Amino acid sequence: MQILKNFKIEIKETLSTIINIQAENEQQAIDIIKKKYDNEEIILDSNNFIDTEITNYE
């Protein structure tokens, strides 16, 4: 009889989008987008899928 081992395998999906925004500077632009994302005004879904990575989780 073969002994089976336990493994933890991580599945990581990457979603990405590019948003054009006008702001006074880069930090303000990032802050505006973070706020919109936190308020769920920006939602990434399967249409924004970029990559899947499956690796051993240690």
C-alpha positions in Angstrom: 0.0 0.0 0.0 1.3 3.4 -1.0 1.5 6.1 1.7 0.0 9.4 0.5 1.4 12.7 1.7 -0.3 16.0 2.3 0.6 19.0 0.2 -0.5 22.6 0.3 -0.9 24.1 -3.1 -1.5 27.8 -3.7 -3.6 29.1 -6.6 -3.0 32.8 -7.3 -4.9 34.7 -9.9 -3.9 38.1 -11.2 -6.5 40.7 -12.2 -5.4 44.0 -13.7 -6.8 47.1 -15.3 -5.5 50.5 -16.4 -7.5 53.6 -15.4 -6.8 57.1 -16.8 -7.4 59.8 -14.2 -6.7 63.5 -14.0 -5.0 64.6 -10.7 -2.5 67.2 -9.5 0.2 64.6 -9.0 0.8 60.9 -9.0 0.2 60.4 -5.3 -3.2 62.1 -5.6 -4.1 59.9 -8.6 -3.2 56.8 -6.6 -5.2 58.0 -3.5 -8.3 58.7 -5.7 -8.2 55.3 -7.3 -7.6 53.6 -3.9 -10.7 55.4 -2.5 -12.8 54.4 -5.5 -11.6 50.8 -5.2 -12.3 50.7 -1.5 -15.8 52.1 -2.1 -16.4 49.4 -4.7 -16.7 52.0 -7.5 -14.0 50.0 -9.3 -14.5 46.2 -9.4 -12.2 43.8 -11.2 -13.7 40.6 -12.5 -13.0 37.8 -14.9 -12.7 40.3 -17.8 -9.6 41.7 -16.1 -7.9 38.3 -15.8 -4.2 38.3 -16.6 -2.6 35.1 -15.2 -2.8 32.1 -13.0 0.1 30.7 -10.9 -0.1 27.4 -9.2 2.8 26.6 -6.7 3.7 24.6 -3.7 2.7 26.6 -0.5 5.3 26.4 2.2 
